[in-house]
Amino acid sequence: MAEKIRWGILATGWIAELFVKDLTMIGSSVTAVGSRTAASATRFATEFGIPTAHASYEALAADPNVDIIYIATPHPQHITAAKLALNAGKHILVEKPFTINATEAAEITALAKAKGLLVLEAMWTRFLPHMLRIREIIAAGTLGEIRSITADHRQKLPDDPKHRLNALELGGGALLDLGIYPISLTYDILGKPDAVQAEATFRATGADAQIATIFHYASGAIATSLSSSDSAGPNRACIVGTKGRIEIDRVWYEPTSFRVYSNDNAVIETFDQPRAGRGMQYQAQEAEALITAGKTASTILSPEETVQIMQTLDELRAQIGLKYPTEA
């Protein structure tokens, strides 16, 4: 039996906790955690039964008992952490949004390619069972030609100006943290748009609180999204074609159910996905399978597509006038 892929966890926040819980649930091997302080690393390692706690990210990257590093810092720090891991010969799974902008994304993917290492964006929705089935249905022509996609990602999150989502120095804003989900969904189904439009409203901190997007395609298809951090929405999605539609239930980007309808509103198929953990284990299984097979890119979400998505986010930010302090 092949040896298990050994995970290292870089950063010890809430999202890292959720990921490790899902890794543990499926029996993956988590051998080390790294934090900026010994206390934080030790706490995390003790809580999740991780053998080694490192008091720095550098020590984690240098650990010979780690094969792949999950990068869970706030996204302005992703590029530094990713380069550190790659230069130490480690594969990487990088939390979404992948970076602050496309320039940083291209730097990471180019370095990974040069090193012959796996780089994968942790857009976990892409790897969920219901999304795998949706892609099969579309590929089979059940919906005909795709004409539209609608999706929202709206949550009532803290209004504290120092909260990560509201602070520009931490890459705050609804687009990069929440809008990335419906935008990645649109890319998944329709690919890169020919033109994009955006409108937004802002918090006092300068971070976007709400953003609406319209994507146009040469085929005539249109995709719309609405994302917000100051108000809760239904968080549903719908994919409509010339022969039928798919309605994805709340919460569409988590493990959930959907129905396929014909044009006369008859239910063609119902998909129910049992909930196991948060659902982050599927992206981990994809990464492990790719490494085992000696591959450095996923066909579900390639490094090139990740860069293209960041380019689109850059264009949307340019339209709404949103710039981060770390950008020249």
ZAMI-416010 format. One record per residue (C-alpha): z, x, y. Coordinates in steps of 0.25 Angstrom, whole numbers, plus 2048, in hexadecimal, padded with zeros to 3 digits. Each point is the difference from the previous one (the first is absolute). Example, Ala and Ser with C-alpha at 12.3 -4.5 7.8 and 13.67 -1.06 7.14 Angstrom:
2
@Z = 81F&X = 831&Y = 7EE
@Z = 7FE&X = 806&Y = 80E
REM end
This chain:
328
@Z = 800&X = 800&Y = 800
@Z = 7FC&X = 805&Y = 80E
@Z = 80C&X = 804&Y = 809
@Z = 803&X = 7F6&Y = 80B
@Z = 7FC&X = 802&Y = 80E
@Z = 80C&X = 805&Y = 808
@Z = 802&X = 7F9&Y = 80E
@Z = 807&X = 806&Y = 80C
@Z = 804&X = 7F7&Y = 80B
@Z = 7FE&X = 805&Y = 80E
@Z = 80A&X = 7F8&Y = 80A
@Z = 80B&X = 7F6&Y = 7FC
@Z = 7FE&X = 7F4&Y = 808
@Z = 7FE&X = 7F1&Y = 7FC
@Z = 7F2&X = 801&Y = 7FB
@Z = 804&X = 80C&Y = 7F7
@Z = 80B&X = 7F9&Y = 7FA
@Z = 7F7&X = 7F4&Y = 7FC
@Z = 7F5&X = 80A&Y = 7FA
@Z = 80A&X = 807&Y = 7F8
@Z = 806&X = 7F3&Y = 7FA
@Z = 7F2&X = 7FC&Y = 7FC
@Z = 7FE&X = 80E&Y = 7FA
@Z = 80D&X = 7FF&Y = 7F8
@Z = 7FD&X = 7F3&Y = 7FB
@Z = 7F3&X = 805&Y = 7F9
@Z = 806&X = 80C&Y = 7FB
@Z = 7F9&X = 80A&Y = 809
@Z = 806&X = 80E&Y = 802
@Z = 807&X = 802&Y = 80E
@Z = 805&X = 80F&Y = 7FF
@Z = 803&X = 803&Y = 80F
@Z = 802&X = 7FA&Y = 80E
@Z = 800&X = 807&Y = 80D
@Z = 806&X = 7FD&Y = 80E
@Z = 802&X = 806&Y = 80D
@Z = 80F&X = 801&Y = 7FC
@Z = 808&X = 803&Y = 7F4
@Z = 809&X = 7F4&Y = 801
@Z = 7F4&X = 7F6&Y = 800
@Z = 7F9&X = 807&Y = 7F5
@Z = 80D&X = 800&Y = 7F8
@Z = 803&X = 7F2&Y = 802
@Z = 7F2&X = 7FC&Y = 7FC
@Z = 800&X = 808&Y = 7F4
@Z = 80D&X = 7FB&Y = 7FB
@Z = 7FD&X = 7F1&Y = 803
@Z = 7F3&X = 801&Y = 7F8
@Z = 804&X = 80B&Y = 7F5
@Z = 7F6&X = 80A&Y = 805
@Z = 803&X = 80E&Y = 7FA
@Z = 7FD&X = 809&Y = 80D
@Z = 803&X = 7FD&Y = 80E
@Z = 7FA&X = 80A&Y = 80B
@Z = 805&X = 801&Y = 80E
@Z = 7F2&X = 802&Y = 806
@Z = 7F2&X = 7FB&Y = 7FE
@Z = 7FC&X = 80F&Y = 7FE
@Z = 809&X = 802&Y = 7F4
@Z = 7FB&X = 7F3&Y = 7FA
@Z = 7F2&X = 805&Y = 801
@Z = 803&X = 80D&Y = 7FA
@Z = 807&X = 7FA&Y = 7F4
@Z = 7F9&X = 804&Y = 7F3
@Z = 804&X = 7F3&Y = 7F9
@Z = 7F8&X = 7F7&Y = 809
@Z = 7F2&X = 7FC&Y = 7FD
@Z = 7FE&X = 7F6&Y = 80B
@Z = 807&X = 7FD&Y = 80D
@Z = 802&X = 7F2&Y = 806
@Z = 800&X = 801&Y = 80F
@Z = 809&X = 7F5&Y = 806
@Z = 802&X = 805&Y = 80E
@Z = 7FC&X = 7F8&Y = 80C
@Z = 7F1&X = 802&Y = 802
@Z = 800&X = 809&Y = 80C
@Z = 806&X = 80A&Y = 7F6
@Z = 7F6&X = 7FE&Y = 7F5
@Z = 7F7&X = 80B&Y = 803
@Z = 80A&X = 80B&Y = 801
@Z = 806&X = 7FB&Y = 7F3
@Z = 7F3&X = 7FF&Y = 7F9
@Z = 7FB&X = 80E&Y = 804
@Z = 80E&X = 805&Y = 7FB
@Z = 7FE&X = 7FA&Y = 7F2
@Z = 7F2&X = 803&Y = 7FE
@Z = 801&X = 80F&Y = 805
@Z = 80B&X = 801&Y = 7F5
@Z = 7F7&X = 7FB&Y = 7F5
@Z = 805&X = 7F1&Y = 7FF
@Z = 7F8&X = 7F4&Y = 7FF
@Z = 804&X = 7F5&Y = 80A
@Z = 802&X = 7F1&Y = 802
@Z = 801&X = 7FD&Y = 80F
@Z = 806&X = 7F3&Y = 805
@Z = 7F7&X = 7F7&Y = 808
@Z = 7FC&X = 801&Y = 80B
@Z = 7FB&X = 80D&Y = 7FB
@Z = 801&X = 807&Y = 80E
@Z = 800&X = 7FD&Y = 80E
@Z = 7F1&X = 802&Y = 802
@Z = 7F3&X = 804&Y = 7F8
@Z = 800&X = 80E&Y = 805
@Z = 80D&X = 802&Y = 7F9
@Z = 7FB&X = 7F8&Y = 7F4
@Z = 7F4&X = 809&Y = 7FF
@Z = 808&X = 80D&Y = 800
@Z = 809&X = 7FB&Y = 7F5
@Z = 7F5&X = 7FC&Y = 7F7
@Z = 7F7&X = 80C&Y = 803
@Z = 80C&X = 809&Y = 7FC
@Z = 803&X = 7F8&Y = 7F3
@Z = 7F1&X = 802&Y = 7FC
@Z = 800&X = 80F&Y = 803
@Z = 80D&X = 801&Y = 7F7
@Z = 7FB&X = 7F7&Y = 7F5
@Z = 80C&X = 7F7&Y = 801
@Z = 801&X = 7F1&Y = 800
@Z = 802&X = 7F9&Y = 80D
@Z = 803&X = 7F1&Y = 800
@Z = 804&X = 7F6&Y = 80B
@Z = 80C&X = 7F8&Y = 7FB
@Z = 7F9&X = 7F3&Y = 804
@Z = 807&X = 7F9&Y = 7F4
@Z = 7F9&X = 7F3&Y = 801
@Z = 7F3&X = 806&Y = 7FC
@Z = 806&X = 803&Y = 7F2
@Z = 807&X = 7F2&Y = 7FD
@Z = 7FB&X = 7F8&Y = 7F4
@Z = 7FB&X = 7F4&Y = 808
@Z = 7F8&X = 809&Y = 809
@Z = 7F9&X = 807&Y = 7F4
@Z = 7FD&X = 7F2&Y = 7FB
@Z = 7FA&X = 7FB&Y = 80D
@Z = 7F7&X = 80C&Y = 800
@Z = 7FB&X = 7FC&Y = 7F2
@Z = 7FD&X = 7F2&Y = 805
@Z = 7F8&X = 804&Y = 80C
@Z = 7F8&X = 80B&Y = 7F8
@Z = 7FD&X = 7F5&Y = 7F6
@Z = 7F9&X = 7F8&Y = 80B
@Z = 80A&X = 7F4&Y = 7FE
@Z = 801&X = 7FE&Y = 80F
@Z = 7F2&X = 803&Y = 804
@Z = 7FD&X = 808&Y = 80C
@Z = 80D&X = 803&Y = 808
@Z = 800&X = 7F9&Y = 80E
@Z = 80E&X = 801&Y = 805
@Z = 80E&X = 806&Y = 7FE
@Z = 80C&X = 7FB&Y = 807
@Z = 80E&X = 807&Y = 7FF
@Z = 80C&X = 801&Y = 808
@Z = 80C&X = 809&Y = 7FF
@Z = 80B&X = 7FA&Y = 80A
@Z = 80F&X = 804&Y = 7FF
@Z = 80C&X = 7FD&Y = 809
@Z = 805&X = 80F&Y = 801
@Z = 80B&X = 805&Y = 809
@Z = 7FE&X = 800&Y = 80F
@Z = 808&X = 80D&Y = 802
@Z = 7F7&X = 809&Y = 808
@Z = 805&X = 80C&Y = 7F8
@Z = 7FC&X = 7FA&Y = 7F3
@Z = 7F5&X = 808&Y = 7F9
@Z = 7F6&X = 7F5&Y = 802
@Z = 802&X = 7FE&Y = 80F
@Z = 801&X = 80F&Y = 804
@Z = 7F3&X = 807&Y = 803
@Z = 805&X = 80E&Y = 7FD
@Z = 802&X = 7FB&Y = 7F2
@Z = 7F2&X = 7FA&Y = 7FF
@Z = 806&X = 7F2&Y = 802
@Z = 7F7&X = 7F3&Y = 801
@Z = 7FB&X = 7F5&Y = 7F8
@Z = 7F2&X = 805&Y = 7FD
@Z = 804&X = 80D&Y = 7F9
@Z = 80C&X = 7FA&Y = 7F9
@Z = 7FC&X = 7F2&Y = 7FD
@Z = 7F1&X = 7FF&Y = 803
@Z = 7FC&X = 80B&Y = 7F7
@Z = 802&X = 7F6&Y = 7F4
@Z = 7F6&X = 7F5&Y = 804
@Z = 7F6&X = 80B&Y = 805
@Z = 801&X = 808&Y = 7F3
@Z = 7FE&X = 7F2&Y = 7F8
@Z = 7F3&X = 7FE&Y = 809
@Z = 7FB&X = 80E&Y = 7FC
@Z = 804&X = 7FE&Y = 7F2
@Z = 7F7&X = 7F4&Y = 7FF
@Z = 7F5&X = 802&Y = 80B
@Z = 800&X = 80F&Y = 803
@Z = 7FF&X = 806&Y = 80D
@Z = 7FD&X = 7F6&Y = 80B
@Z = 7F4&X = 802&Y = 80A
@Z = 808&X = 7FC&Y = 80C
@Z = 80E&X = 7FD&Y = 803
@Z = 808&X = 7F8&Y = 80B
@Z = 80E&X = 7FF&Y = 803
@Z = 80A&X = 7F9&Y = 80A
@Z = 80F&X = 803&Y = 801
@Z = 80D&X = 7FD&Y = 807
@Z = 80A&X = 80B&Y = 802
@Z = 80F&X = 803&Y = 800
@Z = 807&X = 806&Y = 80C
@Z = 800&X = 80D&Y = 7F9
@Z = 7F1&X = 800&Y = 800
@Z = 7FF&X = 7FE&Y = 7F1
@Z = 7F7&X = 7F4&Y = 7FB
@Z = 808&X = 7F4&Y = 7FC
@Z = 7F4&X = 7F8&Y = 7FC
@Z = 7F1&X = 803&Y = 7FD
@Z = 7F4&X = 7F7&Y = 7FC
@Z = 7F4&X = 807&Y = 7FA
@Z = 7F2&X = 7FB&Y = 7FD
@Z = 7F7&X = 809&Y = 7F7
@Z = 7F1&X = 7FD&Y = 800
@Z = 7F6&X = 804&Y = 7F4
@Z = 7F1&X = 802&Y = 800
@Z = 800&X = 7F5&Y = 7F4
@Z = 805&X = 7F6&Y = 80A
@Z = 80E&X = 800&Y = 7FB
@Z = 80C&X = 800&Y = 809
@Z = 80F&X = 804&Y = 7FD
@Z = 80B&X = 7FC&Y = 809
@Z = 80F&X = 804&Y = 800
@Z = 80C&X = 7FD&Y = 808
@Z = 80C&X = 80A&Y = 7FF
@Z = 80D&X = 7FF&Y = 808
@Z = 80E&X = 806&Y = 7FF
@Z = 807&X = 7F6&Y = 80A
@Z = 7FD&X = 7F3&Y = 7F8
@Z = 7FF&X = 7FC&Y = 7F1
@Z = 7F4&X = 7FA&Y = 7FB
@Z = 7FB&X = 7FA&Y = 7F2
@Z = 7FB&X = 80D&Y = 7FB
@Z = 7F4&X = 7FA&Y = 7F8
@Z = 7F2&X = 805&Y = 7FE
@Z = 7F3&X = 7F9&Y = 7FD
@Z = 7F2&X = 806&Y = 7FB
@Z = 7F5&X = 7F6&Y = 802
@Z = 7F2&X = 802&Y = 7FA
@Z = 7F3&X = 7F7&Y = 7FE
@Z = 805&X = 7FB&Y = 7F3
@Z = 80F&X = 7FF&Y = 801
@Z = 80D&X = 806&Y = 806
@Z = 80C&X = 807&Y = 7FC
@Z = 80E&X = 7FB&Y = 806
@Z = 80B&X = 80B&Y = 7FE
@Z = 80E&X = 7FA&Y = 801
@Z = 80B&X = 805&Y = 809
@Z = 803&X = 80C&Y = 800
@Z = 7F1&X = 804&Y = 7FE
@Z = 803&X = 80F&Y = 801
@Z = 80B&X = 800&Y = 7F6
@Z = 800&X = 7FC&Y = 7F1
@Z = 7FC&X = 7F1&Y = 801
@Z = 7F6&X = 7F5&Y = 7FA
@Z = 7F3&X = 7FB&Y = 805
@Z = 7F6&X = 7F5&Y = 7FD
@Z = 7F1&X = 800&Y = 7FF
@Z = 7F9&X = 7F4&Y = 805
@Z = 7F1&X = 7FB&Y = 7FF
@Z = 7F9&X = 7FA&Y = 80C
@Z = 804&X = 7F2&Y = 7FB
@Z = 80F&X = 805&Y = 801
@Z = 801&X = 800&Y = 7F1
@Z = 80A&X = 80B&Y = 7FA
@Z = 7F8&X = 80A&Y = 7F8
@Z = 80B&X = 80A&Y = 7FD
@Z = 80F&X = 801&Y = 803
@Z = 807&X = 80E&Y = 800
@Z = 80F&X = 801&Y = 7FF
@Z = 806&X = 80E&Y = 801
@Z = 80E&X = 802&Y = 7FA
@Z = 809&X = 808&Y = 80A
@Z = 805&X = 80D&Y = 7FB
@Z = 807&X = 808&Y = 80B
@Z = 7F9&X = 801&Y = 80E
@Z = 7F3&X = 804&Y = 7FA
@Z = 7FF&X = 80E&Y = 804
@Z = 7FF&X = 805&Y = 7F2
@Z = 7F2&X = 7FD&Y = 7FF
@Z = 7FB&X = 80A&Y = 80A
@Z = 809&X = 80A&Y = 7F9
@Z = 7FA&X = 7FD&Y = 7F3
@Z = 7F2&X = 802&Y = 806
@Z = 804&X = 80E&Y = 806
@Z = 806&X = 804&Y = 7F2
@Z = 7F4&X = 7FC&Y = 7F9
@Z = 7F7&X = 807&Y = 80A
@Z = 808&X = 80D&Y = 7FF
@Z = 800&X = 7FF&Y = 7F1
@Z = 7F1&X = 7FF&Y = 7FF
@Z = 7FE&X = 80C&Y = 80A
@Z = 7FB&X = 7F7&Y = 80B
@Z = 803&X = 802&Y = 80F
@Z = 7FB&X = 7F2&Y = 805
@Z = 801&X = 7F1&Y = 7FD
@Z = 7F5&X = 7F7&Y = 7FF
@Z = 809&X = 7F5&Y = 805
@Z = 803&X = 807&Y = 80D
@Z = 7F9&X = 80D&Y = 802
@Z = 804&X = 80A&Y = 80A
@Z = 7F3&X = 7FE&Y = 807
@Z = 803&X = 7F1&Y = 802
@Z = 80E&X = 803&Y = 805
@Z = 7FA&X = 809&Y = 80B
@Z = 7F6&X = 7F5&Y = 803
@Z = 80B&X = 7F6&Y = 801
@Z = 807&X = 809&Y = 80A
@Z = 7F4&X = 801&Y = 808
@Z = 7FF&X = 7F1&Y = 801
@Z = 80F&X = 800&Y = 804
@Z = 7FD&X = 80A&Y = 80B
@Z = 7F4&X = 7F7&Y = 805
@Z = 80A&X = 7F4&Y = 801
@Z = 80A&X = 808&Y = 807
@Z = 7F6&X = 805&Y = 80A
@Z = 7FC&X = 7F1&Y = 803
@Z = 80E&X = 7FC&Y = 802
@Z = 804&X = 80D&Y = 808
@Z = 80B&X = 805&Y = 7F6
@Z = 802&X = 80F&Y = 800
@Z = 80B&X = 807&Y = 7F9
@Z = 808&X = 80C&Y = 807
@Z = 7FC&X = 80A&Y = 7F5
@Z = 7F1&X = 7FE&Y = 803
@Z = 7F9&X = 808&Y = 80A
REM end
